[in-house]
Amino acid sequence: MKIALIGYGKMGKEIEQIALSRGHEIVSIIDVNNQEDFNSGAFKSADVAIEFTNPMVAYHNYIRAFEAGVKLVSGSTGWMAEHGEEIKQLCTEGGKTLFWSSNFSLGVAIFSAVNQYLAKIMNQFPAYDVTMSETHHIHKLDAPSGTAITLAESILDKLERKNKWVKEEASTADELPIHSIREGEVCGIHTIRYDSQADSISITHDAKNRGGFALGAVLAAEYTAGKQGYLGMSDLFPFLNDDSSLPTSNL
């Protein structure tokens, strides 16, 4: 498979190594200094482009990839509020293809399934209040993290006593607070805690390095090459759907 990379920082370099190890070819690498390569024959020859940049440029990268006729996998966050509906419409009605996830880690996918199931159970036990914390490296621009927001939205879907998530402290009982910490070079730690007067229940995902995210992005690219539309982790990993069977590995 021919892959183009958009963004060549630490994640881009990690994705490159994993893609090459799985037998794929990197045909184009676009970073801040060669934006004109979106119009190159090499970029347009890619079966899929993988994009990891930042909230300020992600949307424009999507549009340029779509204009070049290249399918896209992206893990950039922070753009959904302003451009989410437009991008989804381009994929569902305009023939474009984007596989987007706030987190490509297989471990986070499993963690997300556990989070959904736990929230469904805890809906029956109102004595437990729920909070979330997320820790990332100091270079991360958005807070809460996209992963934290995705996890929170899954909780809100299952937990009837919570209606919205908020940054930091909750002011009303129906709010789910997300505490964000930025320190060092932390790849990502997400903790969900249910607390009552009697006891507490916590689940945590702690990323040790970027390898899991990079592998997930390449797996998503392999999946996306033969698909069309607006795709996500529940397409790649059906066990994220409530009515699905247990997971099987495709590593």
C-alpha positions as CSV (number, residue, x, y, z in Angstrom):
1,M,0.0,0.0,0.0
2,K,1.2,3.5,-0.8
3,I,1.0,5.9,2.2
4,A,1.5,9.6,2.4
5,L,2.4,11.2,5.8
6,I,1.1,14.7,6.7
7,G,3.0,15.9,9.8
8,Y,6.5,14.5,10.4
9,G,7.0,15.0,14.1
10,K,7.5,12.2,16.6
11,M,4.2,10.5,15.7
12,G,4.9,10.8,12.0
13,K,8.3,9.2,12.3
14,E,6.9,6.4,14.5
15,I,4.1,5.8,11.9
16,E,6.7,5.7,9.1
17,Q,8.7,2.9,10.8
18,I,5.7,0.8,11.5
19,A,4.3,1.2,8.0
20,L,7.6,0.2,6.5
21,S,7.9,-2.8,8.8
22,R,4.4,-4.0,7.6
23,G,5.5,-3.8,4.0
24,H,4.0,-0.5,2.9
25,E,5.6,2.3,0.9
26,I,5.9,5.9,2.0
27,V,5.4,7.9,-1.2
28,S,5.2,11.4,0.2
29,I,6.0,13.3,3.4
30,I,4.4,16.7,3.9
31,D,5.4,19.0,6.8
32,V,5.4,22.7,7.4
33,N,8.1,23.5,4.8
34,N,6.7,21.7,1.7
35,Q,2.9,22.4,1.7
36,E,3.1,22.7,-2.1
37,D,3.5,18.9,-2.2
38,F,-0.2,18.4,-1.7
39,N,-0.4,19.1,-5.4
40,S,2.4,16.7,-6.3
41,G,1.9,13.5,-8.3
42,A,3.6,11.5,-5.5
43,F,1.0,12.7,-2.9
44,K,-1.9,12.0,-5.3
45,S,-0.6,8.5,-5.9
46,A,-1.1,7.5,-2.2
47,D,-3.8,5.0,-1.4
48,V,-4.2,6.7,2.0
49,A,-2.6,9.7,3.8
50,I,-2.1,9.6,7.6
51,E,-2.3,13.0,9.3
52,F,-1.1,13.9,12.8
53,T,-0.7,17.7,13.2
54,N,-2.5,20.2,15.4
55,P,-5.9,21.9,15.8
56,M,-4.9,25.0,13.8
57,V,-4.0,23.2,10.6
58,A,-5.8,19.9,10.6
59,Y,-9.0,21.1,8.9
60,H,-7.0,22.7,6.0
61,N,-5.0,19.5,5.6
62,Y,-8.2,17.5,5.3
63,I,-9.5,19.9,2.6
64,R,-6.3,19.7,0.6
65,A,-6.1,15.9,0.8
66,F,-9.7,15.7,-0.3
67,E,-9.0,18.0,-3.2
68,A,-6.1,15.7,-4.2
69,G,-8.5,12.7,-4.2
70,V,-6.6,11.0,-1.3
71,K,-8.3,9.1,1.5
72,L,-7.3,10.2,4.9
73,V,-6.6,8.8,8.4
74,S,-6.3,11.4,11.1
75,G,-5.6,11.6,14.8
76,S,-5.6,15.4,15.1
77,T,-8.0,16.8,17.7
78,G,-9.4,20.2,18.5
79,W,-11.1,20.9,15.1
80,M,-14.4,19.2,15.6
81,A,-16.4,22.0,17.2
82,E,-15.9,24.4,14.3
83,H,-15.6,22.0,11.3
84,G,-17.0,18.6,12.4
85,E,-20.3,18.8,10.6
86,E,-18.8,20.1,7.4
87,I,-16.2,17.3,7.3
88,K,-18.8,14.6,8.1
89,Q,-21.0,15.9,5.3
90,L,-18.2,15.9,2.8
91,C,-17.7,12.2,3.6
92,T,-21.3,11.1,3.9
93,E,-22.6,13.1,0.9
94,G,-19.6,14.3,-1.0
95,G,-17.7,11.1,-1.7
96,K,-14.7,11.9,0.5
97,T,-13.1,9.5,3.0
98,L,-11.8,10.3,6.5
99,F,-11.1,7.8,9.2
100,W,-10.9,9.9,12.4
101,S,-10.2,9.0,16.0
102,S,-9.1,10.9,19.0
103,N,-6.9,7.9,19.9
104,F,-5.7,5.0,17.7
105,S,-4.3,2.9,20.5
106,L,-5.6,-0.7,20.6
107,G,-5.4,-0.5,24.4
108,V,-7.6,2.7,24.4
109,A,-10.1,0.9,22.2
110,I,-10.4,-1.9,24.8
111,F,-10.4,0.7,27.5
112,S,-13.3,2.5,25.8
113,A,-15.3,-0.7,25.6
114,V,-14.8,-1.3,29.3
115,N,-15.7,2.4,30.0
116,Q,-19.0,2.0,28.1
117,Y,-19.9,-1.2,29.9
118,L,-19.0,0.2,33.3
119,A,-21.1,3.3,32.7
120,K,-24.0,1.1,31.7
121,I,-23.7,-0.8,35.0
122,M,-23.2,2.4,37.1
123,N,-26.4,3.9,35.7
124,Q,-28.1,1.6,38.2
125,F,-26.1,2.9,41.2
126,P,-26.7,6.6,41.7
127,A,-24.7,6.7,44.9
128,Y,-21.5,6.7,42.8
129,D,-20.4,10.0,41.3
130,V,-18.1,10.0,38.3
131,T,-15.1,12.2,37.5
132,M,-12.3,12.0,34.9
133,S,-8.7,13.1,34.8
134,E,-6.3,13.1,31.8
135,T,-2.5,13.8,31.7
136,H,-0.5,14.6,28.6
137,H,2.9,16.2,27.6
138,I,3.3,19.9,27.8
139,H,3.3,20.3,24.0
140,K,-0.4,19.2,23.7
141,L,-2.4,22.3,22.8
142,D,-6.0,21.2,23.4
143,A,-7.6,20.4,26.8
144,P,-9.4,18.3,27.6
145,S,-7.8,15.8,25.3
146,G,-9.9,14.4,22.4
147,T,-9.7,11.0,24.0
148,A,-11.1,12.3,27.3
149,I,-14.0,14.0,25.4
150,T,-14.7,10.8,23.5
151,L,-14.7,8.8,26.8
152,A,-16.9,11.4,28.5
153,E,-19.4,11.3,25.6
154,S,-19.7,7.5,26.0
155,I,-20.4,7.9,29.7
156,L,-23.0,10.6,29.0
157,D,-24.7,8.2,26.6
158,K,-25.0,5.5,29.3
159,L,-25.3,7.4,32.5
160,E,-28.7,9.1,32.7
161,R,-27.8,11.3,35.7
162,K,-25.1,13.2,33.7
163,N,-26.0,15.5,30.9
164,K,-22.7,17.2,29.9
165,W,-19.0,17.2,30.6
166,V,-17.2,20.3,31.8
167,K,-13.6,21.4,32.2
168,E,-12.2,21.1,35.7
169,E,-14.8,21.5,38.5
170,A,-18.5,20.6,38.1
171,S,-21.0,23.2,39.4
172,T,-24.1,21.0,39.2
173,A,-24.8,17.3,39.9
174,D,-25.6,16.6,36.2
175,E,-22.1,17.6,35.0
176,L,-19.1,15.3,34.5
177,P,-15.9,17.1,35.3
178,I,-12.6,16.5,33.4
179,H,-9.4,17.5,35.0
180,S,-6.5,18.2,32.6
181,I,-2.8,18.0,33.6
182,R,0.1,19.0,31.3
183,E,3.5,17.8,32.4
184,G,6.8,16.5,31.0
185,E,6.6,14.2,28.0
186,V,3.7,12.0,29.2
187,C,2.2,10.1,26.2
188,G,-1.3,9.9,27.8
189,I,-3.0,8.8,31.0
190,H,-6.8,8.7,31.3
191,T,-8.5,7.8,34.6
192,I,-12.3,7.4,35.2
193,R,-13.3,7.3,38.8
194,Y,-16.7,6.4,40.4
195,D,-16.8,7.5,44.0
196,S,-19.3,6.8,46.8
197,Q,-19.2,7.2,50.5
198,A,-18.5,3.5,50.9
199,D,-15.8,3.0,48.2
200,S,-14.3,4.0,44.9
201,I,-14.0,2.2,41.5
202,S,-11.3,3.5,39.0
203,I,-10.2,2.4,35.6
204,T,-7.0,3.8,34.0
205,H,-5.2,3.6,30.7
206,D,-1.6,4.6,30.8
207,A,0.3,4.8,27.4
208,K,3.9,3.8,27.8
209,N,5.0,5.2,24.4
210,R,3.7,6.2,21.0
211,G,4.0,2.8,19.5
212,G,0.5,1.7,20.2
213,F,-1.0,4.9,18.6
214,A,1.2,4.5,15.5
215,L,0.3,0.9,15.0
216,G,-3.4,1.7,15.3
217,A,-3.1,4.5,12.7
218,V,-1.4,2.1,10.3
219,L,-4.1,-0.6,10.9
220,A,-6.7,2.1,10.3
221,A,-5.0,3.1,7.0
222,E,-5.0,-0.6,5.9
223,Y,-8.7,-0.7,6.6
224,T,-9.5,2.7,5.0
225,A,-7.8,1.9,1.7
226,G,-10.8,-0.2,0.7
227,K,-13.6,1.9,2.3
228,Q,-15.4,5.1,1.7
229,G,-17.1,7.6,4.1
230,Y,-16.7,8.9,7.6
231,L,-15.1,6.1,9.6
232,G,-13.9,5.5,13.1
233,M,-12.6,3.0,15.6
234,S,-16.0,1.2,16.0
235,D,-15.6,0.3,12.3
236,L,-12.1,-1.0,12.7
237,F,-12.9,-2.7,16.1
238,P,-16.6,-3.8,16.1
239,F,-16.3,-4.8,19.8
240,L,-16.8,-1.1,20.5
241,N,-20.4,-1.5,19.5
242,D,-22.7,-2.7,22.3
243,D,-24.2,-5.6,20.3
244,S,-20.9,-6.9,18.9
245,S,-19.1,-10.1,19.7
246,L,-15.8,-10.3,21.6
247,P,-12.8,-8.9,19.9
248,T,-10.5,-10.8,17.5
249,S,-7.0,-9.7,16.8
250,N,-5.9,-8.5,13.3
251,L,-2.3,-7.7,14.3
